[in-house]
Amino acid sequence: MYKLGEPILYEKLSWDEAAQFGLEPGIILVCPGGLEQCGPHLPMDTPSCINFEICKRVSARLNIPVLPKIRPAVSGPHGSFPGTVSVQPLTLTGYVYDVVRSCIMESNFKQILLFSGHPWNLGPLLSVRDNIRCDYRDVQIRLINWWNFHPEVARLVLQDTPSVQMMTSNKASTSCMLAIAPELVNMDLARELQVDTPEVPTFWDARTDQISITGAIGASITEATAEFGEEILSLATEKLTEMLTKAMKEQPRYHRRVKHPGCPF
């Protein structure tokens, strides 16, 4: 069961409710995250909590369903830190593809948003996107990352890190978790790590344990606040809601034909 104005959690729906959402509006939110070390001050669920929180807020605004968190994911690049649970990129590709395929085949969803919560999921999720585009020509699919899908969001999230691969447990992520689940954050253990200095490798895609002793990366982690986290979450929710409001009405310029009009036979 669901109520208007509240997040529509897919796992709480009955089958006939799921079928109705597949018909109208026909869009579903998919949130691949991760289960990995995020420094000594944050829970390992952090990469899954933030994108899922944004999608829940959008779900409540637009009356569209959101699937449960997808985790673990591709967290092997975190290296030797204990606690991390990771799957191979091919495993994540296959798993998420099957999830999306089920939404299409069983419930007729025609618009799929992959809203990623973790940078190292990019390759597998691009493969999911492209395979769905090849296999289901009438389905519209898009992959975006929660931290940089809009320039205003990226400006806030990445202000103390030089790249999206080096945003683990930074000020923004920590602040978001303080807003979402403050009881899971231990700021007494937060430590800062400047990552734009010459001794830190930034050309190669290094593992986290090659550039951070604590597993956290960010030049101003200790300045994190719940208020800043709420600012980020609210902005991301607003921008994603605006984007999806338009996207849900978007139709292909040309529809697939039995025969291409330019073909002479």
N, C-alpha and C positions, 0 to 999 in steps of 0.2 A: 504493500500500500504506500501511497505517497500523498503529500499535501502541497498545494500550490504555495509558492514562496519558500519552500524548503528544498534542499538538494534531493535529486532523484537518484537514489543509489540503486543501480541495476539489480544487485543481488536481492533487494527487498521487493522487487516487482513479482507479480504473478505472471504466468506465461502469456495470458491474454493481454495484460498491460504492456508487456514487452513488445508483443506483436503490434499493438496500437501505436507505440512510440516509433516502431520501424516504419509505419505508414505515414505518420504525421508527428513531428516534423521530419523524421527519417535521418536524424543525425545522432551520433553517439560519440562520447569523449573517452579516449583511451589514454591511460596514464602510466607508461613504463617508467619505473624509478630505479631503485637499487637498494641493496642491503650491505652496507660497507662502513668501514671506519670513517669517521668524520672528525678526527681529532679527539682529544680526551674530554672535551666539554660538550659534545653533541651526541645524540643517539645514532645508531647505525641506520635507522629508518629515515634519516633526514632527507636523502634524495627523493624519497617517495612521498614524504609528508607535504612538501611545499607545492609541487605541481598538482597533487591531489586536492589540497586545500583551495587552490585557485579554481580548479575545475568544479569543485563542489559549489563554490560561490556563483560561478557562471551558470551551473546547472539550475540553481535556485532562481536565478534571474530570467533565464530563457526557457525554463521548463523542458530541459533535455536531459537524458540519462547519462550517468558516468559509470564506467566499469570500475570494479575494485582495483586497488593498487596492483601493479604488475612488478613482482620482485621475487627472488634476486634477479640481477641483470649482469651486464658486463662490467665487473669491478676489479678484474685481474690487474689492471694498470695501477691499482693502489699499492701493489707490491706485498711486502712481507708483514704488514700490520695485522695483528690478530683480530679476529672477529669478522672480517670481511667474508662474505659468501658470494661467489661469482660463478657465472656460467660462460661457456664459450660463445663468441659472437654468432656462430651458426645455430647454436641452440636457441638463443634469444630470437633470431630471425624466424626460425621455424615455429617457435611457440607463439610469438605475437601474430605471425601470419595466420596461424590456425585460429587464434582468438578472433581476429578481424573477419576471417572467412566465415566463421560460425555466425557472427553478427549479420553478415550479408546473406548467407544461405538460409539460416533458420528464421530470422526476424525481419529480413528485407531492408536493413539499413542501407542507405545509398550515399551517405556522407559520413566520412570517418576522419576525426581529428586525432592524430597521434601527438600528444602533448608531453614531451620528454622531460624527465627530471634529472638527467645525468648525462654529462658530456660524452662519456665513452660508449653510450648506446647509439651514437649517431650512425655509424656504419651499418649495423644490423637493421636499424629502423628505416634507413634509406632503402635497404634491400626489400623490406616489407612493403614500403610505399611503391617501389617500382614493380614488384611482383603483382601487387593488387592492381596496379594500373594496367599491366599486361593481361591479367587473367579476368578482370571484371571491368569491361570497357564502359559500363554505365554507372560505375561508382566514382564518386569524387572523394579524393583523399589528400590530406595535407599533413606534413610533419613540421612541427615547430618546437623550439626549446623555451622553457618558461623564463629563462634568464635573459634572453636577447631577442625575443620575437617582436619587440617594439623598441625603437631607439630610446624612448624615455625610460622604459624599464631597464634596458641595458645600462643606461647612464647611472642609475642608482645601484644596480647589482654589482657592476664590475669596477666601481670606482677605486677599490684598493687592490686590484689584481690586474696583471697585464694581458691576460687571455682567458678565454672560456675554459680551457683545460686546467687552469690554475685558480679555480674559484672555490676549491674545497673548504668548507667551513669558514668562509670569509665573513666579513662584517654583515653583509646582506643575508647570507644563509643563516648565520647565527641569530640575527635580528628576527628573521621570519619564524624561526623555531621558538624564540622567546614570545612571539605573538601567538603562535599556534599551540605550543605545549611547553610553557615555561618550567613545569615541574621536571622536564626531561633534560634541561640545560643546566650545566654547572659552570657558571662564569668564573668561579675561583680557579678553575683549571685552564681557562682560556689563555693562549699565548699568541703573540703576533709573529708573523714571518714576512719580511719584505722580500718580494720575489722578482723585482726588476733590477737587481744589482748584477754587476758583471760576472760574479762567480756562479750564478745560477743559470744552468743551461735552459735556453728558451727556444732554440732552433729545433732540436729533436723533441719528439713527444716522450718525455721522460716519465718514468713511474713516479708516483707520489713519494715513495720512500727514497728516491734519489735526490729529492729537493727539499724534503721536510722531515725533521726529526720527530715531530709530534703528530704528523699526519694532517695538520691544519695549515692552510695557506691564506694569507691576507695580512695587509699592513696595518689594519686598524680593527682587528677582531675584538679587542677589549672595549671598544667604543660602541659595541652593539647594544641596541635597546629594543624593547617590544614596540615602542612607538614608531621607530624607523621600519621595523618589520611590517607593521600594519600599513604604513605608507606604501611600501612596496607591494604588498598583497592587494591593497585596495586599487592601486594604479594598474596592476596587472589584470585584475578582475575587470576593471572598467574598459581597458583597451581590448581585452579578448572578447568581452561582450559586444563591443562595437564591431569588431571584425566579424564575429560569427553572425551577428544580426544581418549583416549584408551578405555574408557567404551562404547562409541558409536559403537565400532567394536566388542565388546565382545559378544560371543555366548555361550549358555549353553554347557557344556561338553557332556551331554547326552540330547537328545530331548525326549519329552514325546511319549510313544508308546501306541498303543491300548491295548497291553497286556505286562506286565512286562516279560522280557526274562527269569527271574528265576522262573516264575510261571509255574507249571506243567500242568495247565489246562486252 
